Amino acid sequence: MTTARIDARFAKLKAENRAGFVPYVMTGDPSRDEALEILKGLPAAGADLIELGLAFSDPMAEGPPIQRAALRGLKAGMTLRGTLDLVADFRKSDQDTPLILMGYLNPVESYGYEAFARDAAEAGVDGIIVVDCPPEEAGPLSAALDAAEVSLIRLATPTSDDDRLKVIAEGTSGFVYYVSVAGVTGVKEAVAAEVAPAVERVRRAAGLPVAVGFGVRTPERAAEIARVADAVVAGSVFVNEVAAALEANEAAVPRVLAKVKTLSDAVKAERTSAPQNSDFLAETV
């Protein structure tokens, strides 16, 4: 498999001695065209990597804000094929920013693993996080993604012990996504003092960068997590901006991008020495 764009971006972050910022937005939210404009604007607003949520009717790990965003995306007519077309349009103007899909197994399984992996790679997808696909059941999907050189990025959680981390690390590439709080997205807040030892444990187990998500909604919290993680993920705060724009009958794109810049600036202002001690950095430069 190749993780060229992802590896290059984390190497760049290491050279800048800072954590990366990873905004999550929902495909098709609030419309296909506006979602594309948001995607195109994210790098200039400070996104180092992008997570693009797959609209799905039963997003079990998501709190109400992302559930509502998924329903808006579905109402706008967004499908998995439509999402890949959206990525392909994004790639026409950006060949450098890593883009990760995040979603659930059902749409991918319905599409067909080999067909999905092939079409995702052709569109310009760098990796995918499949929330409800444990490593024990990921064999066929992992094989298809490997053949197409698309990374399978797995989740680690506060309940992942050392034995489980070994299983999670097998077949994972690019980075590991650490879920900082128990529960669904957009409810609890991440606490840096609790996250720090877990992040280091995941780093040691996987030999990869660790991105921390769930529970990051404010610039202050993003800055705190940036001190201990290799990348900071935020999502609910941005789909909330879409919802607020719709309620106020305002344009969603500038609101989302302004909020992304606010959190990104906070992350970039926090230099972190933690990654300097990580074994993966010696292996990726």
N, C-alpha and C positions, 0 to 999 in steps of 0.2 A: 504494500500500500504506500501511498505518498501522502505526506502531510506538509508539502512544501510551503504553501502559503501560511499555514498555522505556525510551522517551525520558524519561518522567516520573521513572522510578526513577534513571536516570543523572544527571538534573538535580538530584535530591534528594541524591545522593551527592556531586556537585560542591559543592552548597551546604554540605554537612557536611565538605567537604575530606577525604574518605576514599575508599578503595577499597570496592567491594561484595563480598559473599560469596555464592557460588553453590554450594550443595550439590547433588550429583547422587545421585539414588536410583533404584532400579529398579521399574518398574511391577509390581504383583502380588507383591512380595517382602516378607515371606515368604507373605503371603496378600493377597487383595483388600482385606479390611477393615483389616488392619494397615497396608497400603500407604496407604490413605486416611487413617488416623490419623497416619501419619508426615507425609504431605503437609500436613494441616491444622496440624500442630504446627511445621512448619519456619519460618514467619514469626516466631512468638514465640521460637523458638530462635535467631533471628538471620539467617535467610536474606533476602537482598535480592532475589534472583531464584532461581528453581528450575529445575533441569534434571531432567527425568523420562526415564529410559532406556526405550526400547521393547524388550520381551523378544523376542529373536531367537535362532535356533538356531546361527547362524554369525557372531558379532560379531567380525570379523577384527581390529579395532583394539584390542580389549580384552584385558587380562591375565586370569589365572585368577580373581581375585575377582569381577569383573563378569561373566565367562563363567558362573560358578556362579550368580550372582544372576539372570542371564537364564534359566537353566534352571529355577531355583526359580519364577520368574514364569510360565514356560510350564507347569510342572507344576501351578501353582495355577489354570491355565485362562485366563491372561491373553492376550487378543488385542488387535489394534490398535483394534477397535471397543470392546472393554472398557476400553482405556486412555483413549479419549476420554470414555467414560461416567465414568471415575474423575475426569478433569479437570472434567467438568461438576459432579460432586458437590463437588469442592473449591471450585469457583466459587460455590457456594451460600453459603459463609461468607467468601469472600475475593475481592473484586473488584479488588484493587490490586496484588498481587504478580505480576510477570511470570512466566510459566511457558513453558519451552522444552522441546520434545520433542527427544530425541537418539537416533538410531538409524540404520537401514540402509534401502536403497532397496527391497529386495524386498517387504516388507509393504506399503509405501506404493503401489508399482506394482500389486500385486495388488488392493489396495483400489480403485484408480483415482484418478488425480491430482485430477480435478475433484471427485469425491465426497469424497476425503480432505480437500482444502482447505476445502470447504464445511462438512463435519462438524467439522473441527478448529476453525474459526472459531466455529461455533455453540457448541462445548463450552467455549470460552474459552482456547484455545491462542494464544499470542502469536507463536511462531516455532518453527522446526524446524531442526536440524542433521542433515544426511544425510551420514554419514561417507564413504560410498563412491559419492557422486554428484559427479563433477568438474564444474566450470563448463561445460565443452564439451558435456556430456550433460544439462545441467539445464534446457534450454529449456522443454519441456512442463511439468515440475514447477514451475518458476519462474513461468510464465504462470498456472498454476492458483492458486498461492499469492498472486500479485499480485492476481488477480481477487477472491480471498476476503479480502484484506488480512491475510495471515499472512506474517511475515518469514521469508525464507530466510537463515540465518546460516551463513557459510562458515568453513572452517578454513584457517589459515595455519600453516606449519611452519618449522623451522629451515632447510629447504632451499628455501623460497620466495624466489626472487630478485626484484628490482624489477619485471621484466617480468611475472613470475607474479603478484605482488601486485596489479598493475593488473587482471589478469583476475579474480582473486579478488574484488576490490572491486566489480566490475560486478555489479549486481543484489543485492548484499549489503545488508542493512538491520538496524538495531538495534544490533548490535555484531559484531566479528570475534572468533572463538575462536582464540587462539594456542596451538598444541600445543608445549609448552615443551621436550620431549625427543623424540628419535627412538625409535621402538619403541611398544610397547603400554602401556596404562594400568597403573598400580599396580606398576611395576617400578623405574624409575629415579626420581631426585629432581631437581626443578627447582632451578636455581641462579640467584639473582637477578642476579648480575653478568653472567651470560650472557644472561639474558632481557631485561634493560633496553634495550640498543640495538635488539634485534629488535622489542620492543613499540613503541618510538618510530618505527621504520621502518614498521611496519604501520599505526600511527596516521596517519602522513603520507600513506600510500598510499590509505587508505580514508576518512579523515575521520570515523572512528567510534571509539567506545570499544573497548578491547581487553581481553577476558577471557582470563586465562592458566590453562590446565588441564594435566593429566597431570603427575605427579610432585609433588603436594602432599598430604602425609599427616600432617604434624605441625603444631601451633600455631606453632612457631618458623619452619618453612618457609612457612606461610601468611602470617605477618607479614612475612617478607622479601619475598615476591612482592607483597604489598600496597603496598610502598613504590614499586614501579615499574609496576604494572598498574592498570587501571581497575576490574578485578574479579578475584577469585581463585576458581577452581573446584576442588572436591575431590569425589571419588566413591568410590574403592576403600576408603578408610578407613571409610566409612559402611556399605557393603555387607558389609564384614568384621564390623561390629558385629552385623548381622543373623545372619551365620553363627555368630558366637560365642554369641549368644543362643540359637540353635537347639541348638547343641552342649551348652550348659549348662542347657537346658530352662527358659530365662528369657524374659520378655517382651521382644520386640525394640524396640518403640516407644520406651520410655524410654531404652534404651541408645543408640539412634541419635540421638535428640534431644539427649541430654546431650553426645554427641561433637560434634554440629553446633554447640552453644553454645560448646564449648571452642575450636573453630577460629574461629568467628565472632567471639568476644570478642578473639582475637588479632589478627584482621584489623582490627576496629574500633579497637583500641588504637593502630594504626599510621596516623598521618596521613601522607598522601603529597602532596608538592607537584608531582609529575610531571604529573598531569592538568591542573594550572593552566596549563601551557604548551602544551596541546594545542589545535589549531585547532578540533576538533569542539566543544569546550566553548563557544566563542564563538558557535557556530551553534545550540546546543541550548537556550540560555537567553534 
